[in-house]
Amino acid sequence: MIPASLRALLDATDGQRRVDWAGREVWLAREPWGELAVSLQGAQVLHFLPASPEAATAEGASSAPDEAQAAGASASQDDAEESLVPGGWLWVTPSPQALPGAIRGGIPLCWPWFADERTADESPDRSGPLHGPARKADWRLEAVDEHEEGLELHLTPVERLHSQLVPRAVVQANAQRLHVELITEHVGETPVKITGALHSYLAVVEAHACRVEGLAGARYLDKLADFAEREQQGELGVRGGLDRLYHTNAELVLDDGGRRLRVARQGSDSAVIWHPGDTLPDDTSAEASRHFLCVESANTRLDPVWLVPGAQHLLGTTLSLASDA
Ligand SMILES: O=P(O)(O)OC[C@H]1O[C@H](O)[C@H](O)[C@@H](O)[C@@H]1O
């Protein structure tokens, strides 16, 4: 579910190319296996639509223009805002912030800390940005390789983001799945504590009618209740705003009534589930916000990672259709 202007650029793409979208350089692929869009600001995957027959039949997965009615084009919406076009597994706001702001949507890379935890923040007064500097930084596309009848992209930041830590991102896309990994290499001399997230904005029919399976019985910290510790009773039904850090490495399934998306995580014992509810961010309308739910592969205060010199940490997520759909 992406803004119409990004959809139009994809429709005009045959193969692979670089375009300018929302003031950012964005790499696009439209090939027999499916579609992928990656912003070089933040190495942020913005769009993924696999060509597998099952994916194409899932509700909302078509990109045909005449089916673009549902999301974001309603009369209640600000006329100035672009419409959102259904199709794809990720959501991107129709009104992204200008640079140097970050684009809300897709899969932002939060590194080397999650939210306001500021692990590994080297600024003198520990005043680094929410979610760390990586998501707003310029990244370089180092390589595009063939991978399992799809593609594998390798990205690195243009400038050094930390004196001891070096991140890189790998994106694998094919007709069945999207896999993103954020690898942190310690090239320094002293242990460093990191957190982080693959802050996935997953496209849904209606955020407040979603179910997330796999969390029953898990302990979580409720950020909307001053980090109160609670236990998930039964499966999670999303009915309003929520901001929770679940302590689990379980595989999750997001069911929005139309599609059952499996969210597998690697190197992550924290699953963050977030939706702003009525507390809308400045860059997103109420109408547009109805169509995403964040299900994040993360390392949070629940499972920070102490990296020692020479070590690496891989934080990953794999999105695929649940086979029991
Ligand atoms: O608005 P952003 O900086 O992108 O952050 C969006 C959200 O990210 C995470 O999910 C946090 O748990 C939330 O507390 C935060 O509000």
The ligand as a Gaussian input file, in Angstrom:
#p B3LYP/6-31G(d) Opt

LIG

0 1
 O        7.647000       8.106000      14.947000
 P        8.877000       7.245000      14.971000
 O       10.084000       7.995000      15.422000
 O        9.100000       6.567000      13.670000
 O        8.601000       6.120000      16.041000
 C        7.470000       5.355000      15.963000
 C        7.358000       4.367000      17.114000
 O        8.384000       3.427000      17.026000
 C        8.361000       2.333000      17.951000
 O        7.420000       1.407000      17.593000
 C        8.203000       2.782000      19.375000
 O        7.883000       1.703000      20.242000
 C        7.178000       3.863000      19.507000
 O        7.232000       4.363000      20.831000
 C        7.413000       4.966000      18.500000
 O        6.469000       5.976000      18.655000

